């Protein structure tokens, strides 16, 4: 995996984590796990800078996705994004149900 691929995957993961507007510890932990795994390889991207790039919208999702070097990585990112989105949906659903029960 190229350094650009590593940067793109982490950036897309950050976009997915921020997509619902909520801050979930599980999402943060998963991104940190991915970053730690990539850090074992040479030229690992700096996570703090990527957070800033995403939050300040310095990069677009389209540009990052097209920077991936192969179809296999693009498919991996789609699966990863679906996983994060599903987990966020589950958290939101559980939170809504819990609030309704408390009323």
C-alpha positions as CSV (number, residue, x, y, z in Angstrom):
1,X,0.0,0.0,0.0
2,X,1.4,3.4,-1.0
3,X,1.7,6.3,1.4
4,X,-1.1,8.1,-0.7
5,X,-3.3,5.0,-0.3
6,X,-2.8,5.1,3.5
7,X,-3.6,8.8,3.7
8,X,-6.7,8.3,1.5
9,X,-8.1,5.4,3.6
10,X,-7.7,7.3,6.9
11,X,-9.2,10.4,5.4
12,X,-12.2,8.5,4.1
13,X,-12.6,6.8,7.5
14,X,-12.6,10.2,9.1
15,X,-15.3,11.5,6.7
16,X,-17.4,8.4,7.5
17,X,-17.0,8.9,11.2
18,X,-18.0,12.6,11.0
19,X,-20.9,12.0,8.6
20,X,-23.6,11.6,11.2
21,X,-22.5,14.6,13.2
22,X,-22.1,12.6,16.4
23,X,-18.9,11.8,18.3
24,X,-18.8,8.1,19.1
25,X,-15.9,6.6,21.1
26,X,-16.1,3.4,19.0
27,X,-15.6,5.3,15.8
28,X,-12.6,7.2,17.3
29,X,-11.1,3.9,18.6
30,X,-11.5,2.2,15.2
31,X,-9.8,5.1,13.4
32,X,-7.0,5.1,15.9
33,X,-6.6,1.3,15.4
34,X,-6.4,1.7,11.7
35,X,-3.9,4.6,12.1
36,X,-1.8,2.5,14.5
37,X,-1.8,-0.4,12.0
38,X,-0.7,1.8,9.2
39,X,1.9,3.5,11.5
40,X,3.8,0.2,11.6
41,X,4.5,0.7,7.9
42,X,6.9,3.3,6.5
43,X,5.7,6.8,5.7
44,X,2.5,6.5,7.8
45,X,0.3,9.6,7.6
46,X,0.0,11.9,10.6
47,X,-3.5,11.5,12.0
48,X,-3.8,15.0,13.6
49,X,-3.2,16.7,10.2
50,X,-5.8,14.5,8.6
51,X,-8.4,15.4,11.2
52,X,-7.8,19.0,10.5
53,X,-8.0,18.5,6.7
54,X,-11.4,16.8,7.1
55,X,-12.8,19.2,9.7
56,X,-11.7,22.3,7.8
57,X,-12.8,20.7,4.5
58,X,-9.4,21.2,2.9
59,X,-9.9,17.9,1.0
60,X,-12.9,16.5,-0.8
61,X,-14.1,13.0,-0.5
62,X,-14.2,12.6,-4.3
63,X,-10.5,13.7,-4.6
64,X,-9.4,11.3,-1.9
65,X,-11.4,8.3,-3.2
66,X,-10.0,8.8,-6.7
67,X,-6.5,8.9,-5.3
68,X,-6.7,5.3,-4.3
69,X,-4.4,3.3,-6.5
70,X,-6.5,0.1,-7.2
71,X,-10.1,-1.1,-7.3
72,X,-9.5,-3.5,-4.4
73,X,-8.7,-0.6,-2.0
74,X,-11.8,1.3,-3.3
75,X,-14.0,-1.7,-2.5
76,X,-12.4,-2.1,1.0
77,X,-13.2,1.6,1.7
78,X,-16.8,1.1,0.6
79,X,-17.2,-1.8,3.0
80,X,-15.5,0.1,5.8
81,X,-17.8,3.1,5.3
82,X,-20.8,0.9,5.3
83,X,-19.7,-0.7,8.6
84,X,-19.2,2.7,10.3
85,X,-22.5,4.0,9.0
86,X,-24.3,0.9,10.2
87,X,-22.8,1.2,13.6
88,X,-23.7,4.9,13.8
89,X,-27.3,4.0,12.8
90,X,-27.5,1.4,15.5
91,X,-26.2,3.9,18.1
92,X,-28.8,6.5,17.0
93,X,-31.6,3.9,17.0
94,X,-30.7,2.6,20.4
95,X,-30.4,6.2,21.8
96,X,-33.8,7.1,20.3
97,X,-35.5,4.0,21.8
98,X,-33.9,4.6,25.2
99,X,-35.1,8.2,25.2
100,X,-38.7,7.1,24.3
101,X,-38.7,4.5,27.1
102,X,-37.6,7.1,29.6
103,X,-40.5,9.4,28.7
